[in-house]
Amino acid sequence: MSKWFNRNKLLLLIVLGLVIFGTSTFVSQQIQIKQLNAERLGYIAKIERLKLVKQNLQEELDRSGSLEYIEIVAREKYNMVKPDEILFFINH
């Protein structure tokens, strides 16, 4: 009976060890999956923001060839005026 009891005890310890190992592996994998999903959502949000930036830049590029856009940039950035205009600077 002692031999049978020792075998069952050893088998029980092996099974218990495997269950503990499997459970700890499963839990750690679940934690890692949650972290990776959060990271993935962050990347998705970043991609969406970059798509908006790209769209805005593309719209600005499309407008840049028009005379109206060139006039706006010339007036605002370079303080250029039309031949019969006078530019006033007001200091507060």
PDB file of N, CA, C and O in Angstrom:
ATOM      1  N   MET A   1       0.818  -1.185   0.000  1.00  0.00           N
ATOM      2  CA  MET A   1       0.000   0.000   0.000  1.00  0.00           C
ATOM      3  C   MET A   1       0.865   1.254   0.000  1.00  0.00           C
ATOM      4  O   MET A   1       0.481   2.278  -0.565  1.00  0.00           O
ATOM      5  N   SER A   2       1.992   1.176   0.612  1.00  0.00           N
ATOM      6  CA  SER A   2       2.890   2.314   0.688  1.00  0.00           C
ATOM      7  C   SER A   2       3.395   2.680  -0.712  1.00  0.00           C
ATOM      8  O   SER A   2       3.508   3.862  -1.036  1.00  0.00           O
ATOM      9  N   LYS A   3       3.697   1.678  -1.539  1.00  0.00           N
ATOM     10  CA  LYS A   3       4.158   1.923  -2.890  1.00  0.00           C
ATOM     11  C   LYS A   3       3.039   2.583  -3.724  1.00  0.00           C
ATOM     12  O   LYS A   3       3.294   3.532  -4.466  1.00  0.00           O
ATOM     13  N   TRP A   4       1.837   2.088  -3.598  1.00  0.00           N
ATOM     14  CA  TRP A   4       0.688   2.627  -4.330  1.00  0.00           C
ATOM     15  C   TRP A   4       0.417   4.063  -3.891  1.00  0.00           C
ATOM     16  O   TRP A   4       0.135   4.927  -4.721  1.00  0.00           O
ATOM     17  N   PHE A   5       0.500   4.311  -2.615  1.00  0.00           N
ATOM     18  CA  PHE A   5       0.256   5.652  -2.072  1.00  0.00           C
ATOM     19  C   PHE A   5       1.323   6.641  -2.567  1.00  0.00           C
ATOM     20  O   PHE A   5       0.998   7.777  -2.912  1.00  0.00           O
ATOM     21  N   ASN A   6       2.575   6.219  -2.604  1.00  0.00           N
ATOM     22  CA  ASN A   6       3.654   7.089  -3.080  1.00  0.00           C
ATOM     23  C   ASN A   6       3.501   7.412  -4.560  1.00  0.00           C
ATOM     24  O   ASN A   6       3.761   8.540  -4.979  1.00  0.00           O
ATOM     25  N   ARG A   7       3.076   6.419  -5.363  1.00  0.00           N
ATOM     26  CA  ARG A   7       2.837   6.658  -6.786  1.00  0.00           C
ATOM     27  C   ARG A   7       1.711   7.654  -6.992  1.00  0.00           C
ATOM     28  O   ARG A   7       1.844   8.595  -7.775  1.00  0.00           O
ATOM     29  N   ASN A   8       0.612   7.452  -6.299  1.00  0.00           N
ATOM     30  CA  ASN A   8      -0.523   8.375  -6.423  1.00  0.00           C
ATOM     31  C   ASN A   8      -0.154   9.771  -5.931  1.00  0.00           C
ATOM     32  O   ASN A   8      -0.570  10.775  -6.507  1.00  0.00           O
ATOM     33  N   LYS A   9       0.619   9.818  -4.875  1.00  0.00           N
ATOM     34  CA  LYS A   9       1.053  11.109  -4.343  1.00  0.00           C
ATOM     35  C   LYS A   9       1.942  11.821  -5.365  1.00  0.00           C
ATOM     36  O   LYS A   9       1.798  13.026  -5.572  1.00  0.00           O
ATOM     37  N   LEU A  10       2.843  11.100  -5.995  1.00  0.00           N
ATOM     38  CA  LEU A  10       3.722  11.665  -7.014  1.00  0.00           C
ATOM     39  C   LEU A  10       2.913  12.118  -8.233  1.00  0.00           C
ATOM     40  O   LEU A  10       3.139  13.204  -8.767  1.00  0.00           O
ATOM     41  N   LEU A  11       1.973  11.281  -8.664  1.00  0.00           N
ATOM     42  CA  LEU A  11       1.113  11.632  -9.792  1.00  0.00           C
ATOM     43  C   LEU A  11       0.283  12.871  -9.467  1.00  0.00           C
ATOM     44  O   LEU A  11       0.132  13.759 -10.306  1.00  0.00           O
ATOM     45  N   LEU A  12      -0.249  12.932  -8.264  1.00  0.00           N
ATOM     46  CA  LEU A  12      -1.039  14.090  -7.836  1.00  0.00           C
ATOM     47  C   LEU A  12      -0.178  15.349  -7.823  1.00  0.00           C
ATOM     48  O   LEU A  12      -0.638  16.408  -8.250  1.00  0.00           O
ATOM     49  N   LEU A  13       1.053  15.261  -7.345  1.00  0.00           N
ATOM     50  CA  LEU A  13       1.954  16.413  -7.340  1.00  0.00           C
ATOM     51  C   LEU A  13       2.295  16.863  -8.754  1.00  0.00           C
ATOM     52  O   LEU A  13       2.382  18.062  -9.021  1.00  0.00           O
ATOM     53  N   ILE A  14       2.486  15.917  -9.653  1.00  0.00           N
ATOM     54  CA  ILE A  14       2.785  16.257 -11.047  1.00  0.00           C
ATOM     55  C   ILE A  14       1.591  16.953 -11.692  1.00  0.00           C
ATOM     56  O   ILE A  14       1.742  17.982 -12.351  1.00  0.00           O
ATOM     57  N   VAL A  15       0.412  16.389 -11.498  1.00  0.00           N
ATOM     58  CA  VAL A  15      -0.806  16.975 -12.064  1.00  0.00           C
ATOM     59  C   VAL A  15      -1.043  18.362 -11.473  1.00  0.00           C
ATOM     60  O   VAL A  15      -1.370  19.298 -12.202  1.00  0.00           O
ATOM     61  N   LEU A  16      -0.881  18.498 -10.171  1.00  0.00           N
ATOM     62  CA  LEU A  16      -1.064  19.785  -9.515  1.00  0.00           C
ATOM     63  C   LEU A  16      -0.046  20.807 -10.043  1.00  0.00           C
ATOM     64  O   LEU A  16      -0.395  21.964 -10.277  1.00  0.00           O
ATOM     65  N   GLY A  17       1.192  20.387 -10.227  1.00  0.00           N
ATOM     66  CA  GLY A  17       2.216  21.272 -10.791  1.00  0.00           C
ATOM     67  C   GLY A  17       1.863  21.720 -12.193  1.00  0.00           C
ATOM     68  O   GLY A  17       2.037  22.888 -12.540  1.00  0.00           O
ATOM     69  N   LEU A  18       1.365  20.791 -13.004  1.00  0.00           N
ATOM     70  CA  LEU A  18       0.961  21.145 -14.367  1.00  0.00           C
ATOM     71  C   LEU A  18      -0.227  22.106 -14.369  1.00  0.00           C
ATOM     72  O   LEU A  18      -0.282  23.032 -15.178  1.00  0.00           O
ATOM     73  N   VAL A  19      -1.162  21.882 -13.474  1.00  0.00           N
ATOM     74  CA  VAL A  19      -2.327  22.776 -13.385  1.00  0.00           C
ATOM     75  C   VAL A  19      -1.877  24.178 -12.970  1.00  0.00           C
ATOM     76  O   VAL A  19      -2.317  25.170 -13.551  1.00  0.00           O
ATOM     77  N   ILE A  20      -1.012  24.258 -11.977  1.00  0.00           N
ATOM     78  CA  ILE A  20      -0.518  25.567 -11.528  1.00  0.00           C
ATOM     79  C   ILE A  20       0.266  26.257 -12.644  1.00  0.00           C
ATOM     80  O   ILE A  20       0.083  27.448 -12.892  1.00  0.00           O
ATOM     81  N   PHE A  21       1.139  25.502 -13.314  1.00  0.00           N
ATOM     82  CA  PHE A  21       1.913  26.066 -14.413  1.00  0.00           C
ATOM     83  C   PHE A  21       0.996  26.553 -15.535  1.00  0.00           C
ATOM     84  O   PHE A  21       1.179  27.652 -16.060  1.00  0.00           O
ATOM     85  N   GLY A  22       0.017  25.738 -15.898  1.00  0.00           N
ATOM     86  CA  GLY A  22      -0.918  26.112 -16.966  1.00  0.00           C
ATOM     87  C   GLY A  22      -1.734  27.339 -16.599  1.00  0.00           C
ATOM     88  O   GLY A  22      -1.955  28.222 -17.428  1.00  0.00           O
ATOM     89  N   THR A  23      -2.178  27.389 -15.355  1.00  0.00           N
ATOM     90  CA  THR A  23      -2.971  28.537 -14.906  1.00  0.00           C
ATOM     91  C   THR A  23      -2.137  29.812 -14.900  1.00  0.00           C
ATOM     92  O   THR A  23      -2.597  30.858 -15.358  1.00  0.00           O
ATOM     93  N   SER A  24      -0.920  29.730 -14.385  1.00  0.00           N
ATOM     94  CA  SER A  24      -0.073  30.930 -14.348  1.00  0.00           C
ATOM     95  C   SER A  24       0.287  31.385 -15.763  1.00  0.00           C
ATOM     96  O   SER A  24       0.347  32.585 -16.031  1.00  0.00           O
ATOM     97  N   THR A  25       0.522  30.450 -16.652  1.00  0.00           N
ATOM     98  CA  THR A  25       0.809  30.796 -18.049  1.00  0.00           C
ATOM     99  C   THR A  25      -0.398  31.474 -18.688  1.00  0.00           C
ATOM    100  O   THR A  25      -0.248  32.477 -19.386  1.00  0.00           O
ATOM    101  N   PHE A  26      -1.578  30.940 -18.456  1.00  0.00           N
ATOM    102  CA  PHE A  26      -2.810  31.500 -19.012  1.00  0.00           C
ATOM    103  C   PHE A  26      -3.032  32.921 -18.503  1.00  0.00           C
ATOM    104  O   PHE A  26      -3.357  33.817 -19.281  1.00  0.00           O
ATOM    105  N   VAL A  27      -2.858  33.127 -17.212  1.00  0.00           N
ATOM    106  CA  VAL A  27      -3.071  34.452 -16.624  1.00  0.00           C
ATOM    107  C   VAL A  27      -2.066  35.452 -17.183  1.00  0.00           C
ATOM    108  O   VAL A  27      -2.438  36.572 -17.532  1.00  0.00           O
ATOM    109  N   SER A  28      -0.806  35.063 -17.272  1.00  0.00           N
ATOM    110  CA  SER A  28       0.201  35.989 -17.801  1.00  0.00           C
ATOM    111  C   SER A  28      -0.064  36.317 -19.267  1.00  0.00           C
ATOM    112  O   SER A  28       0.171  37.442 -19.708  1.00  0.00           O
ATOM    113  N   GLN A  29      -0.548  35.343 -20.014  1.00  0.00           N
ATOM    114  CA  GLN A  29      -0.883  35.599 -21.415  1.00  0.00           C
ATOM    115  C   GLN A  29      -2.077  36.541 -21.532  1.00  0.00           C
ATOM    116  O   GLN A  29      -2.109  37.393 -22.420  1.00  0.00           O
ATOM    117  N   GLN A  30      -3.050  36.396 -20.652  1.00  0.00           N
ATOM    118  CA  GLN A  30      -4.206  37.292 -20.673  1.00  0.00           C
ATOM    119  C   GLN A  30      -3.786  38.726 -20.359  1.00  0.00           C
ATOM    120  O   GLN A  30      -4.276  39.668 -20.983  1.00  0.00           O
ATOM    121  N   ILE A  31      -2.895  38.892 -19.410  1.00  0.00           N
ATOM    122  CA  ILE A  31      -2.392  40.220 -19.070  1.00  0.00           C
ATOM    123  C   ILE A  31      -1.648  40.812 -20.261  1.00  0.00           C
ATOM    124  O   ILE A  31      -1.826  41.985 -20.591  1.00  0.00           O
ATOM    125  N   GLN A  32      -0.824  40.009 -20.896  1.00  0.00           N
ATOM    126  CA  GLN A  32      -0.070  40.478 -22.059  1.00  0.00           C
ATOM    127  C   GLN A  32      -1.015  40.833 -23.210  1.00  0.00           C
ATOM    128  O   GLN A  32      -0.781  41.813 -23.917  1.00  0.00           O
ATOM    129  N   ILE A  33      -2.059  40.063 -23.401  1.00  0.00           N
ATOM    130  CA  ILE A  33      -3.031  40.355 -24.458  1.00  0.00           C
ATOM    131  C   ILE A  33      -3.714  41.692 -24.196  1.00  0.00           C
ATOM    132  O   ILE A  33      -3.899  42.483 -25.121  1.00  0.00           O
ATOM    133  N   LYS A  34      -4.092  41.952 -22.946  1.00  0.00           N
ATOM    134  CA  LYS A  34      -4.725  43.237 -22.613  1.00  0.00           C
ATOM    135  C   LYS A  34      -3.772  44.396 -22.874  1.00  0.00           C
ATOM    136  O   LYS A  34      -4.185  45.429 -23.402  1.00  0.00           O
ATOM    137  N   GLN A  35      -2.508  44.237 -22.511  1.00  0.00           N
ATOM    138  CA  GLN A  35      -1.524  45.297 -22.749  1.00  0.00           C
ATOM    139  C   GLN A  35      -1.337  45.536 -24.240  1.00  0.00           C
ATOM    140  O   GLN A  35      -1.269  46.684 -24.680  1.00  0.00           O
ATOM    141  N   LEU A  36      -1.253  44.478 -25.009  1.00  0.00           N
ATOM    142  CA  LEU A  36      -1.062  44.624 -26.456  1.00  0.00           C
ATOM    143  C   LEU A  36      -2.288  45.238 -27.121  1.00  0.00           C
ATOM    144  O   LEU A  36      -2.156  46.015 -28.066  1.00  0.00           O
ATOM    145  N   ASN A  37      -3.479  44.896 -26.636  1.00  0.00           N
ATOM    146  CA  ASN A  37      -4.695  45.506 -27.187  1.00  0.00           C
ATOM    147  C   ASN A  37      -4.738  46.997 -26.887  1.00  0.00           C
ATOM    148  O   ASN A  37      -5.133  47.791 -27.741  1.00  0.00           O
ATOM    149  N   ALA A  38      -4.337  47.386 -25.680  1.00  0.00           N
ATOM    150  CA  ALA A  38      -4.294  48.812 -25.342  1.00  0.00           C
ATOM    151  C   ALA A  38      -3.284  49.533 -26.232  1.00  0.00           C
ATOM    152  O   ALA A  38      -3.552  50.634 -26.713  1.00  0.00           O
ATOM    153  N   GLU A  39      -2.146  48.923 -26.447  1.00  0.00           N
ATOM    154  CA  GLU A  39      -1.124  49.502 -27.316  1.00  0.00           C
ATOM    155  C   GLU A  39      -1.641  49.616 -28.751  1.00  0.00           C
ATOM    156  O   GLU A  39      -1.393  50.612 -29.431  1.00  0.00           O
ATOM    157  N   ARG A  40      -2.352  48.598 -29.197  1.00  0.00           N
ATOM    158  CA  ARG A  40      -2.919  48.602 -30.549  1.00  0.00           C
ATOM    159  C   ARG A  40      -3.928  49.728 -30.712  1.00  0.00           C
ATOM    160  O   ARG A  40      -3.948  50.405 -31.740  1.00  0.00           O
ATOM    161  N   LEU A  41      -4.775  49.933 -29.689  1.00  0.00           N
ATOM    162  CA  LEU A  41      -5.754  51.021 -29.755  1.00  0.00           C
ATOM    163  C   LEU A  41      -5.054  52.379 -29.799  1.00  0.00           C
ATOM    164  O   LEU A  41      -5.512  53.299 -30.478  1.00  0.00           O
ATOM    165  N   GLY A  42      -3.955  52.497 -29.081  1.00  0.00           N
ATOM    166  CA  GLY A  42      -3.186  53.738 -29.137  1.00  0.00           C
ATOM    167  C   GLY A  42      -2.639  53.992 -30.529  1.00  0.00           C
ATOM    168  O   GLY A  42      -2.667  55.120 -31.020  1.00  0.00           O
ATOM    169  N   TYR A  43      -2.140  52.936 -31.163  1.00  0.00           N
ATOM    170  CA  TYR A  43      -1.625  53.078 -32.529  1.00  0.00           C
ATOM    171  C   TYR A  43      -2.745  53.403 -33.515  1.00  0.00           C
ATOM    172  O   TYR A  43      -2.547  54.187 -34.444  1.00  0.00           O
ATOM    173  N   ILE A  44      -3.899  52.815 -33.321  1.00  0.00           N
ATOM    174  CA  ILE A  44      -5.037  53.109 -34.210  1.00  0.00           C
ATOM    175  C   ILE A  44      -5.426  54.575 -34.089  1.00  0.00           C
ATOM    176  O   ILE A  44      -5.681  55.236 -35.096  1.00  0.00           O
ATOM    177  N   ALA A  45      -5.474  55.092 -32.848  1.00  0.00           N
ATOM    178  CA  ALA A  45      -5.800  56.501 -32.644  1.00  0.00           C
ATOM    179  C   ALA A  45      -4.744  57.403 -33.279  1.00  0.00           C
ATOM    180  O   ALA A  45      -5.076  58.427 -33.876  1.00  0.00           O
ATOM    181  N   LYS A  46      -3.491  57.029 -33.152  1.00  0.00           N
ATOM    182  CA  LYS A  46      -2.410  57.816 -33.748  1.00  0.00           C
ATOM    183  C   LYS A  46      -2.521  57.810 -35.264  1.00  0.00           C
ATOM    184  O   LYS A  46      -2.299  58.837 -35.906  1.00  0.00           O
ATOM    185  N   ILE A  47      -2.859  56.676 -35.836  1.00  0.00           N
ATOM    186  CA  ILE A  47      -3.024  56.577 -37.294  1.00  0.00           C
ATOM    187  C   ILE A  47      -4.160  57.491 -37.752  1.00  0.00           C
ATOM    188  O   ILE A  47      -4.039  58.169 -38.772  1.00  0.00           O
ATOM    189  N   GLU A  48      -5.256  57.511 -37.005  1.00  0.00           N
ATOM    190  CA  GLU A  48      -6.391  58.371 -37.377  1.00  0.00           C
ATOM    191  C   GLU A  48      -5.992  59.845 -37.324  1.00  0.00           C
ATOM    192  O   GLU A  48      -6.356  60.619 -38.209  1.00  0.00           O
ATOM    193  N   ARG A  49      -5.239  60.239 -36.282  1.00  0.00           N
ATOM    194  CA  ARG A  49      -4.782  61.631 -36.190  1.00  0.00           C
ATOM    195  C   ARG A  49      -3.867  61.972 -37.361  1.00  0.00           C
ATOM    196  O   ARG A  49      -3.966  63.055 -37.938  1.00  0.00           O
ATOM    197  N   LEU A  50      -2.976  61.047 -37.710  1.00  0.00           N
ATOM    198  CA  LEU A  50      -2.064  61.295 -38.818  1.00  0.00           C
ATOM    199  C   LEU A  50      -2.804  61.351 -40.153  1.00  0.00           C
ATOM    200  O   LEU A  50      -2.408  62.091 -41.053  1.00  0.00           O
ATOM    201  N   LYS A  51      -3.870  60.576 -40.282  1.00  0.00           N
ATOM    202  CA  LYS A  51      -4.675  60.655 -41.504  1.00  0.00           C
ATOM    203  C   LYS A  51      -5.308  62.036 -41.652  1.00  0.00           C
ATOM    204  O   LYS A  51      -5.379  62.577 -42.755  1.00  0.00           O
ATOM    205  N   LEU A  52      -5.774  62.611 -40.517  1.00  0.00           N
ATOM    206  CA  LEU A  52      -6.349  63.950 -40.562  1.00  0.00           C
ATOM    207  C   LEU A  52      -5.289  64.988 -40.921  1.00  0.00           C
ATOM    208  O   LEU A  52      -5.547  65.899 -41.708  1.00  0.00           O
ATOM    209  N   VAL A  53      -4.109  64.847 -40.349  1.00  0.00           N
ATOM    210  CA  VAL A  53      -3.019  65.763 -40.677  1.00  0.00           C
ATOM    211  C   VAL A  53      -2.674  65.657 -42.157  1.00  0.00           C
ATOM    212  O   VAL A  53      -2.478  66.669 -42.831  1.00  0.00           O
ATOM    213  N   LYS A  54      -2.603  64.438 -42.654  1.00  0.00           N
ATOM    214  CA  LYS A  54      -2.294  64.222 -44.070  1.00  0.00           C
ATOM    215  C   LYS A  54      -3.368  64.846 -44.954  1.00  0.00           C
ATOM    216  O   LYS A  54      -3.061  65.475 -45.967  1.00  0.00           O
ATOM    217  N   GLN A  55      -4.628  64.670 -44.565  1.00  0.00           N
ATOM    218  CA  GLN A  55      -5.723  65.229 -45.342  1.00  0.00           C
ATOM    219  C   GLN A  55      -5.643  66.760 -45.359  1.00  0.00           C
ATOM    220  O   GLN A  55      -5.830  67.383 -46.404  1.00  0.00           O
ATOM    221  N   ASN A  56      -5.365  67.361 -44.198  1.00  0.00           N
ATOM    222  CA  ASN A  56      -5.244  68.818 -44.138  1.00  0.00           C
ATOM    223  C   ASN A  56      -4.074  69.311 -44.984  1.00  0.00           C
ATOM    224  O   ASN A  56      -4.185  70.319 -45.681  1.00  0.00           O
ATOM    225  N   LEU A  57      -2.963  68.601 -44.919  1.00  0.00           N
ATOM    226  CA  LEU A  57      -1.814  68.990 -45.735  1.00  0.00           C
ATOM    227  C   LEU A  57      -2.096  68.825 -47.229  1.00  0.00           C
ATOM    228  O   LEU A  57      -1.660  69.640 -48.042  1.00  0.00           O
ATOM    229  N   GLN A  58      -2.821  67.776 -47.581  1.00  0.00           N
ATOM    230  CA  GLN A  58      -3.164  67.564 -48.988  1.00  0.00           C
ATOM    231  C   GLN A  58      -4.094  68.669 -49.485  1.00  0.00           C
ATOM    232  O   GLN A  58      -3.953  69.146 -50.611  1.00  0.00           O
ATOM    233  N   GLU A  59      -5.052  69.077 -48.634  1.00  0.00           N
ATOM    234  CA  GLU A  59      -5.950  70.169 -49.013  1.00  0.00           C
ATOM    235  C   GLU A  59      -5.171  71.471 -49.189  1.00  0.00           C
ATOM    236  O   GLU A  59      -5.423  72.234 -50.122  1.00  0.00           O
ATOM    237  N   GLU A  60      -4.221  71.716 -48.282  1.00  0.00           N
ATOM    238  CA  GLU A  60      -3.406  72.924 -48.401  1.00  0.00           C
ATOM    239  C   GLU A  60      -2.545  72.873 -49.665  1.00  0.00           C
ATOM    240  O   GLU A  60      -2.371  73.885 -50.342  1.00  0.00           O
ATOM    241  N   LEU A  61      -2.013  71.699 -49.976  1.00  0.00           N
ATOM    242  CA  LEU A  61      -1.227  71.539 -51.196  1.00  0.00           C
ATOM    243  C   LEU A  61      -2.088  71.772 -52.433  1.00  0.00           C
ATOM    244  O   LEU A  61      -1.647  72.404 -53.393  1.00  0.00           O
ATOM    245  N   ASP A  62      -3.306  71.264 -52.407  1.00  0.00           N
ATOM    246  CA  ASP A  62      -4.215  71.467 -53.537  1.00  0.00           C
ATOM    247  C   ASP A  62      -4.545  72.952 -53.719  1.00  0.00           C
ATOM    248  O   ASP A  62      -4.653  73.435 -54.846  1.00  0.00           O
ATOM    249  N   ARG A  63      -4.705  73.670 -52.608  1.00  0.00           N
ATOM    250  CA  ARG A  63      -5.026  75.098 -52.678  1.00  0.00           C
ATOM    251  C   ARG A  63      -3.805  75.938 -53.060  1.00  0.00           C
ATOM    252  O   ARG A  63      -3.948  77.046 -53.578  1.00  0.00           O
ATOM    253  N   SER A  64      -2.624  75.418 -52.808  1.00  0.00           N
ATOM    254  CA  SER A  64      -1.416  76.229 -52.975  1.00  0.00           C
ATOM    255  C   SER A  64      -1.190  76.689 -54.410  1.00  0.00           C
ATOM    256  O   SER A  64      -0.463  77.658 -54.632  1.00  0.00           O
ATOM    257  N   GLY A  65      -1.776  76.039 -55.361  1.00  0.00           N
ATOM    258  CA  GLY A  65      -1.606  76.449 -56.751  1.00  0.00           C
ATOM    259  C   GLY A  65      -2.558  77.550 -57.165  1.00  0.00           C
ATOM    260  O   GLY A  65      -2.377  78.137 -58.231  1.00  0.00           O
ATOM    261  N   SER A  66      -3.556  77.849 -56.369  1.00  0.00           N
ATOM    262  CA  SER A  66      -4.542  78.859 -56.772  1.00  0.00           C
ATOM    263  C   SER A  66      -4.004  80.264 -56.495  1.00  0.00           C
ATOM    264  O   SER A  66      -3.200  80.462 -55.584  1.00  0.00           O
ATOM    265  N   LEU A  67      -4.449  81.216 -57.276  1.00  0.00           N
ATOM    266  CA  LEU A  67      -4.019  82.600 -57.105  1.00  0.00           C
ATOM    267  C   LEU A  67      -4.499  83.181 -55.778  1.00  0.00           C
ATOM    268  O   LEU A  67      -3.805  83.995 -55.168  1.00  0.00           O
ATOM    269  N   GLU A  68      -5.673  82.768 -55.335  1.00  0.00           N
ATOM    270  CA  GLU A  68      -6.202  83.272 -54.066  1.00  0.00           C
ATOM    271  C   GLU A  68      -5.300  82.859 -52.905  1.00  0.00           C
ATOM    272  O   GLU A  68      -5.031  83.658 -52.008  1.00  0.00           O
ATOM    273  N   TYR A  69      -4.848  81.642 -52.925  1.00  0.00           N
ATOM    274  CA  TYR A  69      -3.977  81.148 -51.849  1.00  0.00           C
ATOM    275  C   TYR A  69      -2.633  81.875 -51.874  1.00  0.00           C
ATOM    276  O   TYR A  69      -2.109  82.267 -50.832  1.00  0.00           O
ATOM    277  N   ILE A  70      -2.091  82.048 -53.061  1.00  0.00           N
ATOM    278  CA  ILE A  70      -0.812  82.749 -53.190  1.00  0.00           C
ATOM    279  C   ILE A  70      -0.944  84.182 -52.680  1.00  0.00           C
ATOM    280  O   ILE A  70      -0.039  84.700 -52.026  1.00  0.00           O
ATOM    281  N   GLU A  71      -2.074  84.818 -52.981  1.00  0.00           N
ATOM    282  CA  GLU A  71      -2.303  86.183 -52.503  1.00  0.00           C
ATOM    283  C   GLU A  71      -2.404  86.223 -50.979  1.00  0.00           C
ATOM    284  O   GLU A  71      -1.849  87.123 -50.348  1.00  0.00           O
ATOM    285  N   ILE A  72      -3.091  85.279 -50.396  1.00  0.00           N
ATOM    286  CA  ILE A  72      -3.232  85.235 -48.935  1.00  0.00           C
ATOM    287  C   ILE A  72      -1.873  85.060 -48.272  1.00  0.00           C
ATOM    288  O   ILE A  72      -1.557  85.760 -47.310  1.00  0.00           O
ATOM    289  N   VAL A  73      -1.068  84.135 -48.777  1.00  0.00           N
ATOM    290  CA  VAL A  73       0.263  83.894 -48.202  1.00  0.00           C
ATOM    291  C   VAL A  73       1.130  85.133 -48.380  1.00  0.00           C
ATOM    292  O   VAL A  73       1.844  85.522 -47.455  1.00  0.00           O
ATOM    293  N   ALA A  74       1.079  85.757 -49.551  1.00  0.00           N
ATOM    294  CA  ALA A  74       1.898  86.945 -49.810  1.00  0.00           C
ATOM    295  C   ALA A  74       1.515  88.077 -48.866  1.00  0.00           C
ATOM    296  O   ALA A  74       2.394  88.780 -48.367  1.00  0.00           O
ATOM    297  N   ARG A  75       0.234  88.267 -48.611  1.00  0.00           N
ATOM    298  CA  ARG A  75      -0.228  89.343 -47.730  1.00  0.00           C
ATOM    299  C   ARG A  75       0.102  89.051 -46.266  1.00  0.00           C
ATOM    300  O   ARG A  75       0.597  89.924 -45.554  1.00  0.00           O
ATOM    301  N   GLU A  76      -0.173  87.826 -45.820  1.00  0.00           N
ATOM    302  CA  GLU A  76      -0.016  87.507 -44.401  1.00  0.00           C
ATOM    303  C   GLU A  76       1.436  87.258 -44.013  1.00  0.00           C
ATOM    304  O   GLU A  76       1.892  87.735 -42.974  1.00  0.00           O
ATOM    305  N   LYS A  77       2.153  86.523 -44.832  1.00  0.00           N
ATOM    306  CA  LYS A  77       3.506  86.126 -44.452  1.00  0.00           C
ATOM    307  C   LYS A  77       4.560  87.158 -44.855  1.00  0.00           C
ATOM    308  O   LYS A  77       5.528  87.380 -44.128  1.00  0.00           O
ATOM    309  N   TYR A  78       4.372  87.777 -45.996  1.00  0.00           N
ATOM    310  CA  TYR A  78       5.398  88.667 -46.520  1.00  0.00           C
ATOM    311  C   TYR A  78       4.974  90.141 -46.535  1.00  0.00           C
ATOM    312  O   TYR A  78       5.706  90.986 -47.049  1.00  0.00           O
ATOM    313  N   ASN A  79       3.803  90.452 -45.979  1.00  0.00           N
ATOM    314  CA  ASN A  79       3.276  91.824 -45.884  1.00  0.00           C
ATOM    315  C   ASN A  79       3.267  92.530 -47.237  1.00  0.00           C
ATOM    316  O   ASN A  79       3.545  93.726 -47.323  1.00  0.00           O
ATOM    317  N   MET A  80       2.951  91.796 -48.270  1.00  0.00           N
ATOM    318  CA  MET A  80       2.898  92.381 -49.599  1.00  0.00           C
ATOM    319  C   MET A  80       1.537  93.049 -49.806  1.00  0.00           C
ATOM    320  O   MET A  80       0.540  92.642 -49.208  1.00  0.00           O
ATOM    321  N   VAL A  81       1.505  94.068 -50.651  1.00  0.00           N
ATOM    322  CA  VAL A  81       0.269  94.801 -50.945  1.00  0.00           C
ATOM    323  C   VAL A  81       0.120  94.935 -52.455  1.00  0.00           C
ATOM    324  O   VAL A  81       1.074  94.761 -53.214  1.00  0.00           O
ATOM    325  N   LYS A  82      -1.094  95.247 -52.865  1.00  0.00           N
ATOM    326  CA  LYS A  82      -1.346  95.524 -54.277  1.00  0.00           C
ATOM    327  C   LYS A  82      -0.787  96.915 -54.604  1.00  0.00           C
ATOM    328  O   LYS A  82      -0.528  97.700 -53.692  1.00  0.00           O
ATOM    329  N   PRO A  83      -0.603  97.225 -55.865  1.00  0.00           N
ATOM    330  CA  PRO A  83       0.052  98.495 -56.227  1.00  0.00           C
ATOM    331  C   PRO A  83      -0.603  99.750 -55.642  1.00  0.00           C
ATOM    332  O   PRO A  83       0.114 100.687 -55.290  1.00  0.00           O
ATOM    333  N   ASP A  84      -1.908  99.806 -55.528  1.00  0.00           N
ATOM    334  CA  ASP A  84      -2.578 101.025 -55.052  1.00  0.00           C
ATOM    335  C   ASP A  84      -2.980 100.942 -53.583  1.00  0.00           C
ATOM    336  O   ASP A  84      -3.794 101.747 -53.131  1.00  0.00           O
ATOM    337  N   GLU A  85      -2.441 100.009 -52.841  1.00  0.00           N
ATOM    338  CA  GLU A  85      -2.802  99.859 -51.426  1.00  0.00           C
ATOM    339  C   GLU A  85      -1.697 100.424 -50.537  1.00  0.00           C
ATOM    340  O   GLU A  85      -0.533 100.513 -50.926  1.00  0.00           O
ATOM    341  N   ILE A  86      -2.114 100.805 -49.319  1.00  0.00           N
ATOM    342  CA  ILE A  86      -1.172 101.277 -48.310  1.00  0.00           C
ATOM    343  C   ILE A  86      -1.308 100.351 -47.107  1.00  0.00           C
ATOM    344  O   ILE A  86      -2.416 100.070 -46.651  1.00  0.00           O
ATOM    345  N   LEU A  87      -0.191  99.887 -46.606  1.00  0.00           N
ATOM    346  CA  LEU A  87      -0.188  98.969 -45.474  1.00  0.00           C
ATOM    347  C   LEU A  87       0.059  99.751 -44.192  1.00  0.00           C
ATOM    348  O   LEU A  87       1.013 100.522 -44.094  1.00  0.00           O
ATOM    349  N   PHE A  88      -0.818  99.541 -43.205  1.00  0.00           N
ATOM    350  CA  PHE A  88      -0.677 100.202 -41.911  1.00  0.00           C
ATOM    351  C   PHE A  88      -0.369  99.144 -40.846  1.00  0.00           C
ATOM    352  O   PHE A  88      -0.964  98.067 -40.834  1.00  0.00           O
ATOM    353  N   PHE A  89       0.563  99.469 -39.964  1.00  0.00           N
ATOM    354  CA  PHE A  89       0.848  98.628 -38.814  1.00  0.00           C
ATOM    355  C   PHE A  89       0.388  99.378 -37.576  1.00  0.00           C
ATOM    356  O   PHE A  89       0.749 100.537 -37.372  1.00  0.00           O
ATOM    357  N   ILE A  90      -0.397  98.723 -36.766  1.00  0.00           N
ATOM    358  CA  ILE A  90      -0.906  99.354 -35.545  1.00  0.00           C
ATOM    359  C   ILE A  90      -0.300  98.634 -34.367  1.00  0.00           C
ATOM    360  O   ILE A  90      -0.467  97.424 -34.214  1.00  0.00           O
ATOM    361  N   ASN A  91       0.409  99.380 -33.528  1.00  0.00           N
ATOM    362  CA  ASN A  91       1.002  98.815 -32.313  1.00  0.00           C
ATOM    363  C   ASN A  91       0.093  99.123 -31.133  1.00  0.00           C
ATOM    364  O   ASN A  91      -0.391 100.246 -30.994  1.00  0.00           O
ATOM    365  N   HIS A  92      -0.131  98.159 -30.310  1.00  0.00           N
ATOM    366  CA  HIS A  92      -0.980  98.367 -29.134  1.00  0.00           C
ATOM    367  C   HIS A  92      -0.149  98.641 -27.933  1.00  0.00           C
ATOM    368  O   HIS A  92      -0.685  98.843 -26.844  1.00  0.00           O
TER     369      HIS A  92
END
